[in-house]
Amino acid sequence: MPKPQDDPLLRPEEVAPLLNVARGTLYRWRHHGEGPTSIRVGGGVRYRKSDVDAYIVKQAETTARGDDV
């Protein structure tokens, strides 16, 4: 696991454009236990950059369509 200083915490408004979704979608995913892993820091929701990256990789692996489709 990266050291905290090497793995920045992102706010929902920073993550939403990375995933091309609305900020509200991130909150809905969080409520339903979906999307990238999020944590509470103080009074706000944050996402580790590494968790967002891992979510993108997982989505690419599980939703990729083969050449024969």
PyMOL commands that set and color helices and strands:
alter all, ss='L'
color gray80, all
select helices_A, chain A and resi 4-6+12-19+23-32+49-63
alter helices_A, ss='H'
color red, helices_A
select strands_A, chain A and resi 9-10+39-41+44-48
alter strands_A, ss='S'
color yellow, strands_A
deselect
rebuild
show_as cartoon
